[in-house]
Every structure is written in structure tokens, then in C-alpha cells.
Amino acid sequence: METVQCDSALSYVALSALFSGLVAHKLIRNKVKIENVSVSCLLALLLLEILCCCVFCSHLGLPLFVAACALYYVSIPVRRMLTAQGKTVLITGCDSGLGHALAKYFDELGVLVYAGVLDKKGQGAEELRRVCSSRLSLIQLDVTNQGQIKAVYDEVKNRVQDAGLWGIVHNAGVLGYMADGELLPISVYKQCMDVNFIGVVQVTKMFMPLLRKAKGRLVTISSMAGHSPLPGFAAYAASKAALTMFSAVMRQDLFKWGVNVSAVHPSGFRTNIFGSREHWSSQDQNILDNIMPEVKEDYGEDYLASLKELRYTMSTITSPDLSPVLDDVSHALLAREPYFSYTPGRCAYLIPCLFRYFPLWVYDNFAKQIFQIHRNILPRSLRKSKSNNKMD
């Protein structure tokens, strides 16, 4: 009897090893990320293995476990891609950063790219003219300007005609400013909402007839901040949260039309979104000019000055390698079975998991260490209060 149980256990161990190897090979070959792996199913398989080995008889348990492993293996996504040739894609915000890199990347793949820029005579536009093929069309597109959106729509419609537009990549976005939410001027909140959210809605509504005709792809570049609170990002995070929910609802609305919707939530990548030191100085002055005297007194100008160093640090610790974002956007546009959510970059999947599934105090301490580790100064009133408490 003991020999039979031992042989049965060895059979389960051998099957588990074989199954693990096959799953790992398929995941690596298809570049499946952890967020697209059903961890709950894996845990269920482990529990089933224990039940089959310890509870069910060997002639029933083993086939049941094999069948469950086979079903899970089949469910793993397979990276089947469509051809890029002949696909027409509109990308916003191509003057610099991610949009600039995306325009080059898809042009090299053979996609017919409409690259929207704020300045057709700017440095970014000139570089795209120089390095990209004749397929790429530079278009003047401010996503907050309804007239420019309509002009671009007419131009694209005349070109694609009955084929429709295969894809839209909503990349244009602004960070505005990094500071405590109380300190940010209303103008920063409005700018973030206008560009990061309202602009996306306006472009989407205008181009949807062409997208539906092609049964194409709607891709939004949101942010990790769109579903995880990050200190200092009140205006930016609020606009990205609105964008994330808009994408989620549009996925449901457009399913009946055969249009796939994907949201990309990158972590920190080195682009021009953080701005320059000159920009930070002007924003610092803008804060000082707009906050109430009692707020300025409570925080202190030395605290406001420390924010500039925090922004500089954040801009330097971000990753210069944009390839994870390029690869995910490519999958969203050209995969036969695209995902709804992508999280390229360091901690882009970990941080939302901490926020959703762990106690808030765990997430708050983690966020404080990651995003405020270089802030060594408290607001003036808190420093005074702390000093008085020590004296007492």
C-alpha cells in the first residue's frame, strides 16, 4: 500500500515538473507578462493536485489533474501578430518622448503613420521628416483644438476612404507640475484634464466612424498613476484616472462593433514630460503667486524650494529605455488577441497590486519611500509643531 502511494506521489511530482516546464516555455516564447497570467488558476491547480493525490483514488485523480493542467496550458495567450503592412495609425503627441519613439517604431514596421505634432516646424517634427520614410505624414494636431481635430479627420478620411482607420494611439499628455495637491494652481488641474482626458475624448469621438469601419484598435497611454495614488501627482493622477475609466467603458461600448480597446499604464520613463529646470522655476513662481498667504506661511518657501529637487530626482531615476512601451503598444495594435491592460516598466504592476490587495498602511509607506525618499523637509508649521512637542 505504501509503495502504491509513493508511486502515485512520484507521478504527481513528475507531471508537475513537466507541466511547469511547458508553461514556462510557452510564457517566455509568447512574452506573456505576469499580469496576463492567471495566478488564481495556478493556485487552484496546486490545490487540485493536493486533493487528487491525497483524497481521490489514483485511477481517478491522475486523469483529472492531467485534464486540468491541459486546460490551463491551452488558456495561456499565444502571440499571434497581424501584418503591419497597409495599416493606418494616428498617433498624438509625436513632438518628443513616447509619441516620437512610437512614430519611428511603427514607421519602421511598415505602418502608415499619421504623426500628430504641436509644431510642424519644431525640432521633433524635423527629425521625423529626416529619419522616417515617406509613408509617415506629419500633421498639426493640438488635441485641445477642435478645429485642428476636424481638419486632421478630413485629411485622414480622404486617404483611407472605405478601408477606415486601423488604430489610434492617444499619447499626447502633460504632467503639469509635481507638488502637494493643495499647492497646485487650478490652471494645472485644468490643463491636465484638457489634454490628458478631454482631448482624448474629442479625438476619439471624431475618429470613431473610421475606426469602426476598420474594426480597428483604440489604444490609450494612461499611467500607473491612473489607478494608484502617488504623492505629488494630484492633477496628473486625476486626469489619468478619468482616462483609465473612459478606456474601460469604451471597451464595453465598442465590443459590439469589433473594435478592441487597450490601456497602457507605464511606470517612470525618461521623456520630456517632467519639463526643464526653467519650467520648474516658472511653476514655483506660479505657485507662490497664487496660494493664499496663510498657506504660504504654513508650508514655508524652503519647503516649496525642496520640491524642485524632488522633481529633478524623479526625472533622473526614470528609465531611458522606452522599448517596453513600444513592445506593448505594438501588441495592442497588431496582436490578433490584444490585452485590455498593459503595465510596462519597473513596478508598474507591483504598485497597483500593493494598493488593491494589501492594507493601506503598507501601500502608503511603500509610496512614501519610493516617491518622497528625497524630501527631507517638512512644511514649516509641522516643523514648528514637532519642535514644540520635543520641548514639552
One Martini backbone bead per residue (centre of mass of N, CA, C, O) as a GRO file, in nm:
protein
  392
    1MET     BB    1   0.058   0.062  -0.022
    2GLU     BB    2   0.300   0.256   0.010
    3THR     BB    3   0.408   0.210  -0.277
    4VAL     BB    4   0.163   0.330  -0.427
    5GLN     BB    5   0.174   0.614  -0.298
    6CYS     BB    6   0.460   0.677  -0.395
    7ASP     BB    7   0.405   0.649  -0.698
    8SER     BB    8   0.185   0.866  -0.708
    9ALA     BB    9   0.357   1.103  -0.609
   10LEU     BB   10   0.569   1.081  -0.837
   11SER     BB   11   0.371   1.141  -1.065
   12TYR     BB   12   0.297   1.427  -0.974
   13VAL     BB   13   0.582   1.544  -0.979
   14ALA     BB   14   0.638   1.488  -1.279
   15LEU     BB   15   0.394   1.646  -1.392
   16SER     BB   16   0.466   1.919  -1.264
   17ALA     BB   17   0.739   1.953  -1.405
   18LEU     BB   18   0.634   1.937  -1.693
   19PHE     BB   19   0.425   2.164  -1.674
   20SER     BB   20   0.618   2.392  -1.589
   21GLY     BB   21   0.797   2.382  -1.842
   22LEU     BB   22   0.575   2.436  -2.052
   23VAL     BB   23   0.474   2.704  -1.939
   24ALA     BB   24   0.740   2.861  -1.943
   25HIS     BB   25   0.790   2.833  -2.248
   26LYS     BB   26   0.526   2.978  -2.339
   27LEU     BB   27   0.567   3.246  -2.192
   28ILE     BB   28   0.840   3.323  -2.323
   29ARG     BB   29   0.767   3.293  -2.626
   30ASN     BB   30   0.501   3.504  -2.578
   31LYS     BB   31   0.556   3.734  -2.371
   32VAL     BB   32   0.423   3.683  -2.094
   33LYS     BB   33   0.294   3.849  -1.839
   34ILE     BB   34   0.200   3.844  -1.514
   35GLU     BB   35  -0.081   3.999  -1.561
   36ASN     BB   36  -0.156   3.750  -1.785
   37VAL     BB   37  -0.153   3.557  -1.542
   38SER     BB   38  -0.332   3.305  -1.376
   39VAL     BB   39  -0.282   3.271  -1.049
   40SER     BB   40  -0.546   3.143  -0.946
   41CYS     BB   41  -0.522   2.889  -1.125
   42LEU     BB   42  -0.258   2.784  -1.006
   43LEU     BB   43  -0.366   2.749  -0.719
   44ALA     BB   44  -0.590   2.554  -0.799
   45LEU     BB   45  -0.401   2.335  -0.907
   46LEU     BB   46  -0.254   2.280  -0.643
   47LEU     BB   47  -0.505   2.192  -0.486
   48LEU     BB   48  -0.584   1.965  -0.680
   49GLU     BB   49  -0.329   1.796  -0.643
   50ILE     BB   50  -0.372   1.738  -0.343
   51LEU     BB   51  -0.647   1.604  -0.370
   52CYS     BB   52  -0.570   1.381  -0.573
   53CYS     BB   53  -0.341   1.254  -0.394
   54CYS     BB   54  -0.512   1.232  -0.103
   55VAL     BB   55  -0.820   1.154  -0.192
   56PHE     BB   56  -0.812   1.038  -0.453
   57CYS     BB   57  -0.788   0.803  -0.659
   58SER     BB   58  -0.556   0.726  -0.892
   59HIS     BB   59  -0.752   0.660  -1.142
   60LEU     BB   60  -0.891   0.961  -1.103
   61GLY     BB   61  -0.685   1.191  -1.027
   62LEU     BB   62  -0.481   1.195  -1.262
   63PRO     BB   63  -0.670   1.269  -1.502
   64LEU     BB   64  -0.778   1.531  -1.370
   65PHE     BB   65  -0.504   1.678  -1.354
   66VAL     BB   66  -0.429   1.666  -1.654
   67ALA     BB   67  -0.679   1.820  -1.759
   68ALA     BB   68  -0.624   2.085  -1.603
   69CYS     BB   69  -0.345   2.144  -1.727
   70ALA     BB   70  -0.439   2.154  -2.022
   71LEU     BB   71  -0.636   2.392  -1.993
   72TYR     BB   72  -0.427   2.597  -1.898
   73TYR     BB   73  -0.234   2.584  -2.136
   74VAL     BB   74  -0.444   2.673  -2.353
   75SER     BB   75  -0.505   2.962  -2.206
   76ILE     BB   76  -0.251   3.066  -2.299
   77PRO     BB   77  -0.128   3.309  -2.462
   78VAL     BB   78  -0.078   3.378  -2.810
   79ARG     BB   79   0.161   3.525  -3.033
   80ARG     BB   80  -0.041   3.668  -3.270
   81MET     BB   81   0.029   3.848  -3.564
   82LEU     BB   82  -0.017   4.107  -3.763
   83THR     BB   83   0.017   4.286  -4.028
   84ALA     BB   84   0.152   4.612  -4.099
   85GLN     BB   85   0.065   4.627  -4.374
   86GLY     BB   86  -0.162   4.896  -4.445
   87LYS     BB   87  -0.166   5.030  -4.180
   88THR     BB   88  -0.349   5.290  -4.008
   89VAL     BB   89  -0.205   5.542  -3.782
   90LEU     BB   90  -0.279   5.745  -3.501
   91ILE     BB   91  -0.051   5.980  -3.338
   92THR     BB   92  -0.006   6.149  -3.049
   93GLY     BB   93   0.253   6.335  -2.942
   94CYS     BB   94   0.540   6.352  -3.154
   95ASP     BB   95   0.765   6.559  -3.067
   96SER     BB   96   0.819   6.358  -2.818
   97GLY     BB   97   0.908   6.084  -2.673
   98LEU     BB   98   0.687   5.838  -2.713
   99GLY     BB   99   0.562   5.942  -2.977
  100HIS     BB  100   0.826   5.962  -3.133
  101ALA     BB  101   0.903   5.661  -3.103
  102LEU     BB  102   0.643   5.540  -3.226
  103ALA     BB  103   0.665   5.660  -3.507
  104LYS     BB  104   0.930   5.519  -3.582
  105TYR     BB  105   0.855   5.225  -3.522
  106PHE     BB  106   0.603   5.199  -3.720
  107ASP     BB  107   0.748   5.285  -3.973
  108GLU     BB  108   0.948   5.040  -3.976
  109LEU     BB  109   0.703   4.827  -3.998
  110GLY     BB  110   0.493   4.975  -4.226
  111VAL     BB  111   0.325   5.190  -4.118
  112LEU     BB  112   0.073   5.432  -4.157
  113VAL     BB  113   0.164   5.743  -4.029
  114TYR     BB  114   0.005   5.973  -3.808
  115ALA     BB  115   0.178   6.256  -3.684
  116GLY     BB  116   0.115   6.437  -3.408
  117VAL     BB  117   0.178   6.792  -3.374
  118LEU     BB  118   0.236   7.114  -3.244
  119ASP     BB  119   0.510   7.147  -3.437
  120LYS     BB  120   0.604   7.134  -3.773
  121LYS     BB  121   0.886   7.318  -3.708
  122GLY     BB  122   1.010   7.147  -3.514
  123GLN     BB  123   1.249   6.933  -3.403
  124GLY     BB  124   1.079   6.672  -3.402
  125ALA     BB  125   0.961   6.698  -3.689
  126GLU     BB  126   1.231   6.712  -3.841
  127GLU     BB  127   1.330   6.431  -3.758
  128LEU     BB  128   1.102   6.269  -3.888
  129ARG     BB  129   1.160   6.361  -4.176
  130ARG     BB  130   1.458   6.248  -4.184
  131VAL     BB  131   1.413   5.927  -4.074
  132CYS     BB  132   1.160   5.878  -4.224
  133SER     BB  133   0.936   5.782  -4.429
  134SER     BB  134   0.690   5.860  -4.671
  135ARG     BB  135   0.453   5.740  -4.502
  136LEU     BB  136   0.485   5.965  -4.313
  137SER     BB  137   0.255   6.199  -4.153
  138LEU     BB  138   0.249   6.529  -4.078
  139ILE     BB  139   0.047   6.677  -3.814
  140GLN     BB  140  -0.155   6.923  -3.698
  141LEU     BB  141  -0.207   6.854  -3.331
  142ASP     BB  142  -0.437   6.976  -3.104
  143VAL     BB  143  -0.640   6.816  -2.869
  144THR     BB  144  -0.783   7.111  -2.784
  145ASN     BB  145  -0.848   7.150  -3.102
  146GLN     BB  146  -1.122   7.119  -3.294
  147GLY     BB  147  -1.025   7.221  -3.571
  148GLN     BB  148  -0.778   7.031  -3.600
  149ILE     BB  149  -0.928   6.765  -3.573
  150LYS     BB  150  -1.109   6.803  -3.825
  151ALA     BB  151  -0.880   6.834  -4.034
  152VAL     BB  152  -0.756   6.555  -3.986
  153TYR     BB  153  -1.002   6.387  -4.049
  154ASP     BB  154  -1.031   6.472  -4.345
  155GLU     BB  155  -0.753   6.371  -4.435
  156VAL     BB  156  -0.783   6.073  -4.351
  157LYS     BB  157  -1.046   6.006  -4.499
  158ASN     BB  158  -0.937   6.059  -4.789
  159ARG     BB  159  -0.727   5.824  -4.770
  160VAL     BB  160  -0.883   5.562  -4.656
  161GLN     BB  161  -1.180   5.552  -4.675
  162ASP     BB  162  -1.319   5.235  -4.673
  163ALA     BB  163  -1.093   5.114  -4.475
  164GLY     BB  164  -1.013   5.296  -4.266
  165LEU     BB  165  -0.900   5.307  -3.928
  166TRP     BB  166  -0.700   5.108  -3.737
  167GLY     BB  167  -0.551   5.336  -3.539
  168ILE     BB  168  -0.523   5.473  -3.200
  169VAL     BB  169  -0.277   5.681  -3.023
  170HIS     BB  170  -0.297   5.809  -2.702
  171ASN     BB  171  -0.024   6.024  -2.600
  172ALA     BB  172  -0.096   6.291  -2.528
  173GLY     BB  173   0.069   6.475  -2.254
  174VAL     BB  174   0.060   6.605  -1.912
  175LEU     BB  175   0.189   6.689  -1.588
  176GLY     BB  176   0.270   6.997  -1.502
  177TYR     BB  177   0.306   6.921  -1.166
  178MET     BB  178   0.497   6.875  -0.859
  179ALA     BB  179   0.275   6.867  -0.579
  180ASP     BB  180   0.080   6.950  -0.359
  181GLY     BB  181  -0.255   6.973  -0.404
  182GLU     BB  182  -0.288   7.255  -0.255
  183LEU     BB  183  -0.064   7.408  -0.444
  184LEU     BB  184  -0.204   7.371  -0.698
  185PRO     BB  185  -0.316   7.516  -0.955
  186ILE     BB  186  -0.599   7.519  -1.142
  187SER     BB  187  -0.453   7.528  -1.419
  188VAL     BB  188  -0.328   7.243  -1.391
  189TYR     BB  189  -0.585   7.079  -1.377
  190LYS     BB  190  -0.703   7.178  -1.649
  191GLN     BB  191  -0.472   7.089  -1.833
  192CYS     BB  192  -0.480   6.787  -1.771
  193MET     BB  193  -0.777   6.742  -1.855
  194ASP     BB  194  -0.765   6.856  -2.145
  195VAL     BB  195  -0.537   6.661  -2.251
  196ASN     BB  196  -0.569   6.369  -2.103
  197PHE     BB  197  -0.897   6.364  -2.158
  198ILE     BB  198  -1.065   6.554  -2.346
  199GLY     BB  199  -0.884   6.511  -2.594
  200VAL     BB  200  -0.943   6.209  -2.623
  201VAL     BB  201  -1.247   6.233  -2.660
  202GLN     BB  202  -1.247   6.411  -2.912
  203VAL     BB  203  -1.087   6.224  -3.099
  204THR     BB  204  -1.259   5.972  -3.071
  205LYS     BB  205  -1.531   6.086  -3.172
  206MET     BB  206  -1.428   6.170  -3.455
  207PHE     BB  207  -1.285   5.869  -3.540
  208MET     BB  208  -1.487   5.628  -3.501
  209PRO     BB  209  -1.600   5.569  -3.788
  210LEU     BB  210  -1.320   5.470  -3.894
  211LEU     BB  211  -1.270   5.249  -3.678
  212ARG     BB  212  -1.527   5.081  -3.727
  213LYS     BB  213  -1.475   5.016  -4.025
  214ALA     BB  214  -1.195   4.852  -3.944
  215LYS     BB  215  -1.193   4.711  -3.675
  216GLY     BB  216  -0.998   4.833  -3.464
  217ARG     BB  217  -0.776   5.038  -3.253
  218LEU     BB  218  -0.777   5.152  -2.908
  219VAL     BB  219  -0.510   5.351  -2.765
  220THR     BB  220  -0.401   5.425  -2.431
  221ILE     BB  221  -0.186   5.646  -2.254
  222SER     BB  222  -0.147   5.626  -1.943
  223SER     BB  223  -0.100   5.527  -1.595
  224MET     BB  224  -0.012   5.427  -1.288
  225ALA     BB  225  -0.173   5.684  -1.171
  226GLY     BB  226  -0.467   5.580  -1.271
  227HIS     BB  227  -0.467   5.335  -1.010
  228SER     BB  228  -0.249   5.500  -0.821
  229PRO     BB  229  -0.156   5.675  -0.557
  230LEU     BB  230   0.058   5.970  -0.588
  231PRO     BB  231   0.263   6.177  -0.451
  232GLY     BB  232   0.224   6.495  -0.627
  233PHE     BB  233  -0.022   6.383  -0.857
  234ALA     BB  234  -0.314   6.500  -0.859
  235ALA     BB  235  -0.370   6.606  -1.147
  236TYR     BB  236  -0.259   6.374  -1.318
  237ALA     BB  237  -0.410   6.133  -1.182
  238ALA     BB  238  -0.699   6.230  -1.233
  239SER     BB  239  -0.680   6.226  -1.545
  240LYS     BB  240  -0.591   5.920  -1.568
  241ALA     BB  241  -0.837   5.801  -1.429
  242ALA     BB  242  -1.039   5.899  -1.638
  243LEU     BB  243  -0.903   5.754  -1.877
  244THR     BB  244  -0.925   5.464  -1.772
  245MET     BB  245  -1.237   5.459  -1.755
  246PHE     BB  246  -1.294   5.529  -2.047
  247SER     BB  247  -1.159   5.275  -2.165
  248ALA     BB  248  -1.337   5.066  -2.018
  249VAL     BB  249  -1.608   5.158  -2.143
  250MET     BB  250  -1.528   5.147  -2.445
  251ARG     BB  251  -1.487   4.845  -2.452
  252GLN     BB  252  -1.789   4.784  -2.411
  253ASP     BB  253  -1.913   4.964  -2.642
  254LEU     BB  254  -1.714   4.833  -2.889
  255PHE     BB  255  -1.755   4.527  -2.904
  256LYS     BB  256  -1.995   4.517  -3.119
  257TRP     BB  257  -1.783   4.644  -3.349
  258GLY     BB  258  -1.484   4.509  -3.324
  259VAL     BB  259  -1.334   4.692  -3.114
  260ASN     BB  260  -1.025   4.738  -2.966
  261VAL     BB  261  -0.928   4.803  -2.622
  262SER     BB  262  -0.639   4.981  -2.481
  263ALA     BB  263  -0.432   5.010  -2.180
  264VAL     BB  264  -0.145   5.200  -2.089
  265HIS     BB  265   0.070   5.162  -1.778
  266PRO     BB  266   0.322   5.329  -1.710
  267SER     BB  267   0.594   5.409  -1.571
  268GLY     BB  268   0.906   5.536  -1.547
  269PHE     BB  269   1.003   5.756  -1.812
  270ARG     BB  270   1.233   5.925  -2.020
  271THR     BB  271   1.098   6.237  -2.073
  272ASN     BB  272   0.950   6.565  -2.126
  273ILE     BB  273   0.724   6.572  -1.898
  274PHE     BB  274   0.900   6.712  -1.661
  275GLY     BB  275   1.083   6.907  -1.777
  276SER     BB  276   1.251   7.192  -1.677
  277ARG     BB  277   1.407   7.409  -1.471
  278GLU     BB  278   1.264   7.655  -1.590
  279HIS     BB  279   0.980   7.543  -1.552
  280TRP     BB  280   0.995   7.509  -1.245
  281SER     BB  281   1.045   7.805  -1.174
  282SER     BB  282   0.777   7.913  -1.294
  283GLN     BB  283   0.594   7.732  -1.115
  284ASP     BB  284   0.687   7.832  -0.843
  285GLN     BB  285   0.588   8.120  -0.893
  286ASN     BB  286   0.294   8.043  -0.945
  287ILE     BB  287   0.241   7.943  -0.662
  288LEU     BB  288   0.319   8.199  -0.502
  289ASP     BB  289   0.098   8.380  -0.658
  290ASN     BB  290  -0.172   8.180  -0.569
  291ILE     BB  291  -0.140   8.147  -0.282
  292MET     BB  292  -0.218   8.182   0.025
  293PRO     BB  293  -0.068   8.325   0.289
  294GLU     BB  294  -0.125   8.088   0.495
  295VAL     BB  295  -0.003   7.868   0.316
  296LYS     BB  296   0.280   7.986   0.291
  297GLU     BB  297   0.330   7.980   0.597
  298ASP     BB  298   0.290   7.673   0.650
  299TYR     BB  299   0.509   7.570   0.440
  300GLY     BB  300   0.717   7.736   0.309
  301GLU     BB  301   0.974   7.819   0.089
  302ASP     BB  302   1.165   7.580   0.148
  303TYR     BB  303   0.964   7.361   0.070
  304LEU     BB  304   0.920   7.451  -0.222
  305ALA     BB  305   1.221   7.421  -0.303
  306SER     BB  306   1.233   7.105  -0.257
  307LEU     BB  307   1.059   7.020  -0.504
  308LYS     BB  308   1.271   7.059  -0.725
  309GLU     BB  309   1.453   6.821  -0.638
  310LEU     BB  310   1.241   6.602  -0.666
  311ARG     BB  311   1.196   6.637  -0.971
  312TYR     BB  312   1.483   6.581  -1.056
  313THR     BB  313   1.501   6.297  -0.942
  314MET     BB  314   1.263   6.173  -1.100
  315SER     BB  315   1.392   6.236  -1.389
  316THR     BB  316   1.661   6.045  -1.331
  317ILE     BB  317   1.525   5.751  -1.239
  318THR     BB  318   1.430   5.700  -1.500
  319SER     BB  319   1.383   5.525  -1.791
  320PRO     BB  320   1.542   5.526  -2.119
  321ASP     BB  321   1.387   5.263  -2.193
  322LEU     BB  322   1.113   5.230  -2.434
  323SER     BB  323   1.058   4.930  -2.530
  324PRO     BB  324   0.820   4.830  -2.350
  325VAL     BB  325   0.613   5.023  -2.478
  326LEU     BB  326   0.645   4.951  -2.776
  327ASP     BB  327   0.567   4.651  -2.743
  328ASP     BB  328   0.280   4.695  -2.622
  329VAL     BB  329   0.160   4.869  -2.849
  330SER     BB  330   0.207   4.661  -3.069
  331HIS     BB  331   0.021   4.448  -2.946
  332ALA     BB  332  -0.239   4.622  -2.938
  333LEU     BB  333  -0.239   4.667  -3.263
  334LEU     BB  334  -0.131   4.352  -3.383
  335ALA     BB  335  -0.277   4.157  -3.227
  336ARG     BB  336  -0.521   3.924  -3.235
  337GLU     BB  337  -0.506   3.924  -2.895
  338PRO     BB  338  -0.548   4.170  -2.713
  339TYR     BB  339  -0.513   4.352  -2.442
  340PHE     BB  340  -0.633   4.579  -2.212
  341SER     BB  341  -0.372   4.559  -2.018
  342TYR     BB  342  -0.068   4.750  -1.957
  343THR     BB  343   0.271   4.728  -1.766
  344PRO     BB  344   0.526   4.906  -1.822
  345GLY     BB  345   0.781   4.871  -1.611
  346ARG     BB  346   0.879   4.952  -1.309
  347CYS     BB  347   0.624   4.866  -1.085
  348ALA     BB  348   0.355   4.876  -1.264
  349TYR     BB  349   0.229   4.615  -1.113
  350LEU     BB  350   0.299   4.624  -0.810
  351ILE     BB  351   0.167   4.885  -0.704
  352PRO     BB  352  -0.133   4.819  -0.765
  353CYS     BB  353  -0.132   4.561  -0.590
  354LEU     BB  354  -0.078   4.698  -0.320
  355PHE     BB  355  -0.334   4.879  -0.329
  356ARG     BB  356  -0.556   4.645  -0.363
  357TYR     BB  357  -0.438   4.390  -0.155
  358PHE     BB  358  -0.339   4.580   0.069
  359PRO     BB  359  -0.288   4.756   0.318
  360LEU     BB  360  -0.265   5.094   0.327
  361TRP     BB  361  -0.007   5.117   0.506
  362VAL     BB  362   0.173   4.969   0.308
  363TYR     BB  363   0.142   5.154   0.064
  364ASP     BB  364   0.211   5.430   0.195
  365ASN     BB  365   0.503   5.354   0.272
  366PHE     BB  366   0.600   5.282  -0.007
  367ALA     BB  367   0.536   5.554  -0.148
  368LYS     BB  368   0.710   5.727   0.036
  369GLN     BB  369   0.983   5.592  -0.034
  370ILE     BB  370   0.973   5.627  -0.347
  371PHE     BB  371   0.851   5.950  -0.376
  372GLN     BB  372   0.991   6.082  -0.079
  373ILE     BB  373   1.297   6.018  -0.006
  374HIS     BB  374   1.412   6.329  -0.079
  375ARG     BB  375   1.223   6.447   0.146
  376ASN     BB  376   1.370   6.635   0.428
  377ILE     BB  377   1.111   6.831   0.451
  378LEU     BB  378   0.887   7.010   0.626
  379PRO     BB  379   0.656   7.196   0.693
  380ARG     BB  380   0.673   7.460   0.894
  381SER     BB  381   0.441   7.390   1.097
  382LEU     BB  382   0.539   7.097   1.156
  383ARG     BB  383   0.812   7.175   1.269
  384LYS     BB  384   0.711   7.342   1.504
  385SER     BB  385   0.538   7.122   1.636
  386LYS     BB  386   0.770   6.920   1.677
  387SER     BB  387   0.947   7.108   1.852
  388ASN     BB  388   0.740   7.156   2.083
  389ASN     BB  389   0.708   6.857   2.167
  390LYS     BB  390   1.004   6.820   2.256
  391MET     BB  391   1.002   7.044   2.479
  392ASP     BB  392   0.762   6.901   2.643
   0.00000   0.00000   0.00000
